[in-house]
């Protein structure tokens, strides 16, 4: 089985978003303590439930990113873009409702908007020649 890498720019951008998602998922899944420090989170007291949640979310990102890379279908890229668009929308709600106006939240909002725009832009033909 050969490794598929897209030849057109739009699909390469969508592929890149999926690859980035998978890499971030891998890091979160296997280094949840590091990921929580980067995001300014920490478990409280003796409860370690936060690590399980982080690993689970990392596994989801890793699985979704790898699925998009391996299947390389428009509908998968659309699902990836829609998921990041909804995550960005949820972050905007948090910024407005939860007084979450921190630098990290704004940076992550920009990252999520980009990760939504790349696959959706490819699927809807914004990056075609």
CORFEN-V511734 format. One line per field, one symbol per residue. psi: psi as a letter, one per 20 degrees, with the letter a starting at -180 (. if undefined). burial: I if it has 16 or more other ideal C-beta (glycine too) atoms within 10 Angstrom, else O. Layout:
BEGIN
psi = ???
burial = ???
END
This chain:
BEGIN
psi = pqpppqhqgghhggggggggggggggghgimhggghghjkqqqpcipjhhgggggghghgggggghghghhlqghghgggghghghggghhggghhhjlkmrghhhghggghgghghghhhghjjijq.
burial = OOOOOOOOOIIOIIIOIIOIIIOIIIIIIOOIOOIIOOOOOOIOOOOOOOOOOIIOOIOOIIOIIIIIIOOIOOOIIIIIIOIIIOIIOOIOOOOOOOOOOOOOIOOOIOIIIOIIIIIIIIIOOOIOO
END
